[in-house]
Amino acid sequence: MLTYKRKPGNAVFRAIADPTRREILGLLRGGRHTVGEIAANFRTSRPAISKHLRLLRGAGLVVMHKQGTARVCGLNARPLRTVNTWLRDYEALWSANLRSLKSYIEEGQDEEETKP
């Protein structure tokens, strides 16, 4: 039987795969918010938002602390470095492809200019 060990960074990718969770992260980028303040920005139920927050917290992207009876959420962007590192490999690929495309187009234009 083949077993697959999950890498810690995979939780970050799972967390940001959902548009609602990405929007929550965007809200928290602007500063800390209570769970109620976050939930007020969505049409989904507060329990659904709490579930999203639990997943984000499990990935290390959200930190929570109690302030009186409220739970205040803050962004921890450090785990997003995993995504940035992964994307860097593709940036090199995209750059190479764009250079190739540019050369191809420029060669085609040169041929057009030399035609009688």
N, C-alpha and C positions, 0 to 999 in steps of 0.2 A: 504494500500500500504506500502510495506517495503522499507525504504530508507537506503542506505548504505553510511556512512560518511567515506571518504577516509582519511587515516592517512598520515601525511606528509612524513613518511619514505617510503611509497609506491612509491613515485616519484623517489626515488633513485633506487629502484629495477627495475622500468620501464626503467630508464635511462641506467642502466648497462646491461639490457637484450640484447641489440644490440651489435654485435661484432665490428662494426665501432666505436660506442661510447666508448667501452672499449679500443679500440686502441688509440682513441683520448686522453683518460685519461692517457694511458701509455706514450704517447708523452709528455703530460704536466707534467708527473711525473719527467721528465728530465729537466724541466724548462719552462719558459714562451715562447709562440710563437704567432705570428700574425695569423690571420685567414688564410691569404694567405700561410704562411709556413705550417700550418696544412693541408690545402687543397692540397698542393703539394705532400703530402704523400699518396694520395688516387686517384683512377681512377674515382671516382664519381665526379660530378660537384661541383663547389664551392657553389652554392645555396643549394645543398644537404648537404654539410658539415656545412653550416651556420644553416640549420635546426637542425642538430644533436647538434650543439653547443647551440642553443636556448633551446633545451630540457635539455641538461646538465646544462645549466645556471639556468633553471627553477627548477631543482632538487637541486640547490645549490652547484653542483660539480665543476662548472667553474665560475670564476670571470673574468670580462672584464673591460678594461679601454682604453680610447683613448690615443694614442701617435702620435701626428700629425694627419695624415689622416688614420693611421692604427689602428685597434682594436687588442689589445694585450690580450691574454687569459692566465690565470693561473689556476692551480689546487687548489681546496679547498677540501681536503680529509676528512674533519670532518664529513660530512654526511655519509661517508662509515662506520662509527661506527655502524649505524643501521644494516648494513649487518653483521658486525662482531658479534654484539650481537645476531642476529638471528642464525648465524652459531654455536655459542657456545653451544646452546641447542643440536645441532646435533653432535657436537664433543663428548659430553658425551654419546650419543647413539652409535656412532661409536666405541668409546673406549670400551664400555660394550660388543658390538658385537664381537670386535676383541679378547677381553679376553675370551669370551665364545668359540670362534673358536679355540683359542690357547689351551684351556682346552680340548676341544673335540679331537683335533689332538693329544695332549699329551696322553690322555687316550687311544686312538686307538693305539698309538705306544707302550704303556705299555702292552696292551693286546697282541700285536704281539710278544713282547719280551718274554712273559710268555708262549706262545704256545710251546708244545713239538715238 
